[in-house]
């Protein structure tokens, strides 16, 4: 708990729920008759609504990106390091919008919401949503908030995919897309890791084909394993080595299979905590959205053709030790943007933390992000 | 205004798509964007320069010419490829020049003249590696690993069948001087070359 709110914090914030009654057609062919999105906003929308920034979250993210819900909160929002007064996404200048995506488990309509047709949670009946579906729902959110054009759409990892998709689907509705630690498509290895995570969940006896809510059960074991394997891919060999090495919890080997190494107990702890706060069906859904993302697919794999409609300027950032979405994946994206004659900026940040580096404020990352967003703010007259 | 910016500007047409190799803090591109409405971007590896460019609105891509080359650029995709004061710092200037004229219709190259009289004089008198305003380093820490003279550069162009469209010679402060015009390889400190493989201008 913070004794007092830090001066560079957006302070106490509260989410609000917005209901959308116009049906949303999804890529899978199904339609959501109506849905709700949970949203937090920070800062003030200026008179000409030119200073709005959309934050898109990653796999396990949600609407609570910055600030505190109460003074008792142990931690601030998930991207508090980058959002706040004087921070790269400066809330003194920008109006920041952060939402929980459709299919999420933090209040927006998703598998754990009640299906109006049955009166029971959707569970496995909740449609598999795609990055493009999210972007379409976010565009409706922009309409609702009176935002014709975002100053920037910003996201890391799966969030970066949404920023990229925005630039293709609604080119006139954003001036900048900031795509951090992301990729234009998953590799076979990325999909393989997702499949292990899904198998861990679906093979948990408490999963009940996704209808565990009806049984008052939670497939904790499966979710925990899914998170453990995911977590390994978010860190680098070096950062894990530095944090845990081969350190044991006790002095000697016990010649058994309990968590003897520190790294084992760390992963178990992370997995257990995650299984208490996240929904298994949402995890399946989010990993599938990752797998399916491939804007070049319809263009014979040629990303530069897929980029044709885009008019925004891009900032692409990668991190040297990220092996989940490596710098090479970002460079693929940048090269396609160059080929398509788009306006693009790129930097590879040297950071030891693997994929997680996009959440950790290192000096160079902060400097670049601040310099770029400062320019975005100046253009917006903010 | 710096004389080299003024000279280069004259060779850039309004709206040209420009690539600047080793764009530094983006001064030249910023100038060309404002004065010539040029599009395009710079390549740079210095982290501080990259940040400065991004703050200015000069588009920049982190890319190392020595290790990554220009393989990721399509043939003829730029009107002009610029390289100011960086040719002497790359590992293979000859290959960089080939690549410049593959991806661009025209190249503009500037570099310090190692045959400038003060450098010749310094080497002759002291017997030590020369230093100057344009080359302010020690032999062991200099990034300038491929120094050449104007004559060397022109010989390389001849050998490669590259046409020199224009050459302007200035002093270390990028100022014009009649001495440098009269005896460029002796009195000129920095030359600005405009080169192409195209046969008609």
Interface residues (C-beta under 8 A of the other chain):
Chain A: X313 X315 X331 X334 X335 X338 X339 X341 X343 X344 X345 X346 X347 X348 X364 X367 X368 X371 X372 X374 X375 X379
Chain B: X17 X39 X41 X47 X50 X51 X52 X53 X54 X55 X56 X57 X59 X60 X61 X62 X63 X72 X73 X74 X77
